[in-house]
Amino acid sequence: MKKIIVSALVLSFALIGTGCPGRDDAYMRFSWWGNPLRNAQTTEVLNMFSEQTGIDVEELVGTFGEYWGMMSTLAVARNLPDVIQHNLPQMLEHVESGLLVDLRPFIQDGRINTANVPQAVMEQGRVGDGIFAIPMGMNVASIVYNRSLLESLGLSAPRNITLEEFTNIARQVYAQTGVRTNWVSEAPINPMIVHLRAQGVEAFEPAPGGGWRLGGTPENWQNFFDFVNLGIQEGWHFRLEDWGGRDRSALATNPLVYPPDLTANPNLRSWLAFQWSNQIEALQTAIGSDSVLNLTTPPSTDPQRSNFGRASMLLAITRDASNQNAAAQLIDFYTNTQAVHEIILGERGIPINTVIASATAPRLSPGGQINAEFVAWVNQPENSSSFMGLEPEGAGQFRSELILVTDMVMAGSLTPAAAAQRLFAFGNIVIR
């Protein structure tokens, strides 16, 4: 097995081929973005696959920032790997560009067995009538919170917490400790989705004449900015200047866990972080053993309608695959082999095969077990609405504008009403 690290140094090499044996039934290519832990786990899984099937898998690996540029270059050269690790923001564009294969024939004839996969999970890979990807794991939108801190104050954060209950906790924590609430975190799109869904609105919706547009009205979007502004005005919400130059996307410097001394820096800390549920393990490691973290649902005026999950990542077969049968075999192997998930142990989210998810749960770390139980609870129909859907063209630009506008509200340079009007006008230009 040959591993190619995705970078500019190997770009031309990857484009012209790798010098491996002929692309027959005993050879295929697989690409993913990752980190050292994920890379080691994936190589172990692929070695197991090769030993059991006789199919040699060439690995193309890069960081997330490198990955999509590399895939774009390979797409232009019509040399995409047989199977690629995918995600929801890029999927619609790739399907519309004809880069991905409809997996329904493989599912219908059993080459990809989805018998133990809930239909709602399968819908994550749907575009139109086709299924173009299979989730590798599932996460849910969550509040990761400092349970130790709340309990020391006689407080708790129940599931399906209301916005009023949440606000009262935020006020009490700040009044008694000086620790703030960081509702918007580094990615305000997900808290915004919570506020919108509580009003029966989706962030992106099909436009009457085709394509996409923003859902609802500016007043629906203002609801989010009003809440952030309330916290800023009352003092309990984390302020823009409190980041102090920290990397806002890094878990290690998230206000839930950093600066290390909570008592010395209460105003620079938060009692929670809005994250995908599988991040509880990394955050627990960062905060140390003095504080125990837990998960609850995002606060909402209609929690059941606001709760949602998504595929952490997905597997797709590309248009350029020279060995579609082997590609389908790899997806089936990942989905339905318990030994695979005893290696992965939830790093890519909770297994979509419910039998395997139940079987591997006892082997997870304490944080992993909290996540597994929480995901299973949220994904019950009575506790959640539909999973997060695909994102249309322009969603990336829109997310960047949302961060900028949210920062301006936090800084006091833009009112919630003006922020909503500006964002809505921008979104209906770039969303198509």
N, C-alpha and C positions, 0 to 999 in steps of 0.2 A: 504494500500500500504506500502510495506517495502522497505527501502533504505539501500543498503549495500555500505559502503565506501570502495573502493578498496585499500587494503594495505596488508602488510605481516601478520598483525594481524588477518585478516579475510580470508586469502587465503585457509586454510584447510576447513573452514566453507563453503566457496563458492563452493569448490570442491565436498563436500558431499551432498550439498543441503541446503535449507534454512528453512525447516520446514513449508513452506506455504502449502495451500491446494493442493490437487492432481492436476496434470498438465492436466486440461481438457480445454474446450472451454472458461472457465471463468478465465484463468490464463496464463500469459506469462512473460518473462524476457526481459529487455532492458538495454543495457550498453552504456555508453558514457564517453568521457573525457571532462573536463570542467573547469570552474572557478565559483566563488560564484554566479555571475549574471546568467550565463548559467544554473547552477544547479537549481537555484530557478525558472527560466523560464521553464525549462524542467519538473520539478515536477508539476508546474501549468498546463502545457499542458497535462501531463499524467493523472492528476486528472480529467481534463475535458474529456479526452478519456474514462476513466473508468466510469464516470458518464453517458456518452451517450451510451456506449456499454455494460456495465456490466462486462467488462473484467478487472480483477485486474492485474496491471503491477508491477512487482518487479524491482527495479532500482539498477544497479551496476554502481558506479560512481568512477572516479579517475582522477588524473592529467594526462597529456599526457605522462609524463615520466613513470608513473606506469602502464598505461593502457595496452600497447601492451605486456608487460611481463605477465600481468594477463591473457590477451586473449590467449597467447601462452600456458600457464599452463592449462587453461580451455580446449583448443583444444586437448591437449594431453590426458586429462581426458574424452574427448568426452562429455563435459558439457558446451559448449558455450551457451550464451543466445540466445533466439529466434531471436531477432533483435539486431544488433550491429551498432554503429556509426563507419564508416570506413573512410579511406582516400586513395588517389591515390597511394602513395608510397608503401603501404602494399597490395594493392588489387590484383595485378597480382599474387604475391606469394600465397595468400590465395585461389585464384581461382584454380591455378595449383595444390595446395595441396588438393583440393576437399572440402574446408571448407565452401564455399558459394553456395547458391541455385540459379539456373537460374530463373530469375523473369519473363521470357516471358510468361509462362502460366497464371500468375496472371494479366499481362498486357493485354494479348489477350482476356481474358474473362471479363475484366473490374473490377476485384477486386482491381487492382491498376489502377486508371484512369489517363492516361497521355495525354488526349486530348488537354490540354492547355499548354503542355510542349514542347518547340521546340525540333526538332529531334537532333540538334547539342548538346543540353544539355543531352539528353538521351544517346548519344554516350559516355559520360564520364564514364558510367557504363558498357560499352561493353568490353568483352574479347572474341575474336573469333566471333562466331555466337551468343553468349549468352549475356544477360543483367543481370549483377550480383549485381548491386546496383543502387539506385536512389539518385541523388544529393539532399542535404538538402538546398542548396543555391549556388549562383554563385558569384564569385569575378573575377576581372580582374587585371592583372599586371599593376602597375601604379607608377607614380611619385607623391608623396605627397609633395607639395612645399609651401614655405612661400610666399603667394601672397602679403601680406603687405610689405615684404622686397623688392620684385621685383618692386612693384608699386612705392615705395619710391625712386627707382633708375631710374624710367621711363622705366622699362623692363616688359615683359610679357612672359609667357610660353604657346604658343598655342598648341592645340591638333595636333597630328601627327608632332610633332617637329622633325626636322632633327638633325642628330649628329652635323653638322656644327653650326646650330643655338644654340644648347645646349652648345657646347664648347664656343661659343662667350659669352653666358650669364654667364657661369662659370668664364671666365676670367674677365668680367666686375664686377661681384659681388665681386670677390676676390680683384681686384684692388681698388675698391671704399670703401669696408667695411672690408676686411680681412677675411670674412666668406668663408669657403671652400665648395667644392662639395664632397658629399659622394656617389659615384656611386655604389660601390660594397656592401655597407651596411654590414650586418652580414651574408648574404646568396648570394654569388656570382653566384649561379647556374642560377637564373632568369635573371640577366643582361647578363650572358653568352648566355642564350637562345635567348635573343633579338638580340645580335650580330650574332649568328648563323643563325637565321631565316632570317635576312636581306640578307644573302648569299644563301638562299634556302636550308639550312641544318638543320636537327633536331639533338638534342643532342644524342638521342638514336634511332637506327633504326634496323629493323630485319636483321639478318645475313643470307647470302645465304644458308647456310647449316642448318638453324634453330637456334633458340636462338636470342641473341641481340649483337650489337656492337656499338661503338661510330660512330656518323655520320661524314661525311666530312673527312678532312685531318688536320694534325697539323697546317697548314697555316690558315685554317678557324678558329681554336680555338685561334690562336695567335692574331687575330684581337681584341679580348677583352682585352688581356694583353697589347697590344700596346696602347690602349686608356687609360687604367689605368696608365701606365707608363708615357704617355704624361702629364697627370694631375699632377703626382708626380714631374716630372722634371720641369714643369712650376710653381709649387707651389700651384695651385688652388685645387688640390685633397686632401681630408682628408688623413692624414698620419697614419701609423700603431701605432706609439707612441702616437698619439693624443687621443687614446682610454683611456689611463691612467688607465688601470685596470678595466674599466667599463664593465658591462655585455653587450656584444655585441648583445644579443638576446632580451634584454628587451626594450620595447618601452619607458619606463620612462627615460632611459639613452641614448636614441638615439640622435646623434648630432643635429638632427633637432630641438630638444626641450631642450637639456641639454648641458652645464650648464645653469641655469636659466637666467643669465644676458648676453644677446647677445653682448652688447657693450663692456662689460668688458672681454669677452672671445671669440672674433670673430674667432680666429684660431682653437678653439675647437668646433665650431659649423658648421653646414651645412645648406644650404638653401633648402635642399630636403632630402627625404628618399625614396628608392625604396621599396615599400610595396604592399601587396594586398590591393585593394581599400577600403575594409571595415575598415582598420586600421585608416582611417582619423579621425574617432570620438575619438578614444583613444589618438591619437597624438594631436588633437585639445584641448582635456581636459588637456593634459600634458603641452602644450605650453601656455595656458591661453588666456585671451581675448585681450591681447595687439597685437597679431598677428593672422591673419586670414589665414587658410590653404585652399588649393584647390588641385584638381587632374588634371593631364595631362598624356599623353601617354609617355612611355619610348622613349628616343631619338634613332633614327635609320637612317641608310642610305636608308631604305625602310620601313617606319612606318607601312603601312597597312599589310605588310607581317609579321612584328615583333609583332604586338599587339596580345595578347592572353588572354584567361580567363581560369578558372578551377573551378571545384566543390570545394567549401570550405570544405565540408564533405559529406559523403554519408550514406545512410541507406541500410543495407543488411540483408537478412535472412540466418541464418547459417544452416549447415548440421545437427546440433544437435537440431534444433527447434522441440519442441514437439507439437507446435500449429502453423503450417504454415499459416492457415487461419487467425488467430488473428494477426499474424505478418504482413501479407499483409494488413490487415485492419488498423493497426497502420501506416504503410507507406502511405497508401492512405489518412488517416486522416491528417497526417502531410502535405502532398503535396497539398491537395485540400480543407482545411478548413481555411477560412479567419480569424476566431477567433484565430486560432493558431498563425498566423503571426502578429496579433495585440498584442500578448503577446511577441513574439520573436523580432519583429521590426528590422529585418535585422542583428541580432547578429551573425547568422550563414551564412550571405551572403544574397543576393537578392533572394526572392522566385523564384523558377523555374516555377511555374504556373504564366503565364504572366498576367492573369486576376487579380489574387491576388496581384501580384507585383504592378500593376497600382492602385489598390484600397487602398493598405496600404501606398503607397508612401507619401500622404499628412500628415500622422500621424508621419512620421519619424522626427528625430531631424534635424537641419540644415545640419550637416555633413552627416547624413543618406540620406537626400534628394540629396545632391551632389553626393554621391556614387550611389544611385539608377539611377539617370539620366546618370551618367558617364558609368555605366555598360550597360545600355540599348543602349547607343551610340556606345560603343566599340563592342558590340555583334551584331551590324548590319553587314551583310555580306560584305558591301563595306568598312568597317572600321577595319576589323579584319581577321586573318587567323584562322586555326583550333584551338580548345581549347588544353590546355596541355594534353598530353596523359599519359598512364600508364608508370610506371618506372620499368625497369627490375631488376632482381636479381643483387646485387652488387652496385645498385645506391647509397645506403647510404654510403658505403665505398668511392665511387667516389666523393660524395659531400664533405666528410671530406678532401680528398686529394685536391680538388679544393680550399677549404678554405686555406689550408696550402700553396699551390703553389701561390695563389693570395697574401697571406701575404708576401711571399718571394719576389715577384715582387715589392710590395709596400715598402719593406725594402731595395730594391736594391741589394739583394743577388742572384737574378736570373733574367736573361734577359727574355723578352717576348718570344723570339724564344725558349730558353731552357725550359721555363715554359710550352709552348705548347707541345714540344716533350716529356717532362716528364709526363705531364698529359695524353697525348694520349696513351703513352705506358702503363701507369698504368691502364687507363680505359679499354683498350682492354684485360687486364688480369682479372679484377674483374667483368666486365659487361658480363653477360652470357645469 
